Amino acid sequence: MNNKIKTIKARHILDSRANPTIEVEIYLNDEIFGRAAVPSGASTGALEAHELRDNDDAYSGKGVNQAIKNIETIISKELIGLDITDQEAIDKKLIQLDGTENKNNLGANAILGASMAAFKANANLQKKQPFELFPNIYNSPSLPIPFMNILNGGAHADNSVDIQEFMIVPYGFDTFDRSLRAGVETYHVLKKRLKEKKLATNVGDEGGFAPDFKSSIEILDEIMLSISEAGYVPGENISLALDVASSEFYENNYYNIEGEKLTNIEMADYLVNLTENYPILSIEDGLGEDDWEGWKYLTDKLGQNIQLVGDDLFVTQEKILQRGIDDGCANSILVKVNQVGSVTETIETMKLAEKNNYNSLVSHRSGETEDTFISHLCVGTSSGQIKTGAPARSERTSKYNELLRIGEVVGFDSFNISTVSYTHLTLPTNREV
């Protein structure tokens, strides 16, 4: 069995926002290879690993020719001949080659493309699916609860709502496919309701609608009604989740939200009030990425009741997550492989989270490809949760469709919602709308 890297190829392809991104292929021979495409974010944390762009006249400066050159010269030279079955050694070599803390030299997009392609090549060599190679961090392989972004504000929309994502979480079911169906049916009811109100049904980068609602309350009420009209019980079959993305409207120590200028305590209390009136089981980036004091207050107020997810706060990096653990901030981490830049580092961060009873919510980016790596990451580690947009746009549905295929292998009933700690909650369902 030839397990040595023979050839590495890289090219630019287009992501779902029509920007160039990197696709990497690692060959062991003419038949066995791994292919991976790298996603890109819109609202990004300040401490994310560096995405290398050309900043020239092509593609409005977003070209990736330099990153591709780094793969085809520097990275290829060092990786050819390495054992494809030793992912840690491959990733360690990539990190050493870059030599910077934030992957500023070669680019995290170049490093991640090579890392993911190597992982997939190893799976193909062993005639296994990628999910089978991940360590079972949380449990044995299992299908995740989907977090579906169905209505947008903030950086993902052109309306006046500041909260970035309003998600439905169909968790009150026994199997993944039944959960997915409930989310899809609610999404279609929502679209019908928006049309009846003569509101826009164009979709944003992640497949969610972005009509001209005026407030978060208006959006939440609309979602509650859509869930009910689809035949489900809010808070029992389907609950809600928010990605506040509050760093986007945090300035000079104040949160500028819906015409108000709030302190961090007032912002946290605003979120507490939402959870008292709606069946919200998860809030992502409720406070700004630098507002550790606010995060501590919010966690003290809500951390025993719902999932508080750090995205911009932690940017999938072990060292920053450790600070959150030490300071008692958040109780969950959003996992985005391109925030940290390699498969091994992603796994190490998730291991640290599990060790300290933090949930891991595996996530896509707003600039996506048809690559389904995160579906396998989620199942293999049994993180129990996946955030990959609305059930619309093929770069989003590709992840759901891959989970349906994986379900045929692991069983659709391997849908263990006890993996995540919010399932004990008694959520409010009596909101009058």
Secondary structure as UniProt FT lines:
FT   STRAND          7..14
FT   TURN            16..17
FT   STRAND          20..27
FT   STRAND          33..37
FT   TURN            46..47
FT   HELIX           58..61
FT   HELIX           65..70
FT   HELIX           71..75
FT   HELIX           76..79
FT   TURN            80..81
FT   TURN            84..85
FT   HELIX           87..98
FT   TURN            101..102
FT   TURN            104..106
FT   HELIX           108..125
FT   TURN            126..127
FT   HELIX           130..133
FT   STRAND          145..152
FT   HELIX           154..156
FT   STRAND          165..169
FT   HELIX           176..196
FT   TURN            197..198
FT   TURN            205..206
FT   HELIX           216..229
FT   TURN            230..231
FT   TURN            235..237
FT   STRAND          238..243
FT   HELIX           246..249
FT   STRAND          250..251
FT   TURN            252..253
FT   STRAND          254..257
FT   TURN            258..259
FT   STRAND          260..262
FT   HELIX           264..277
FT   STRAND          280..284
FT   TURN            289..290
FT   HELIX           292..302
FT   TURN            303..305
FT   STRAND          307..310
FT   TURN            312..316
FT   HELIX           318..327
FT   STRAND          332..335
FT   HELIX           337..340
FT   HELIX           343..355
FT   TURN            356..357
FT   STRAND          359..363
FT   HELIX           373..381
FT   STRAND          385..387
FT   HELIX           394..410
FT   TURN            412..413
FT   HELIX           417..419
FT   HELIX           421..424
//
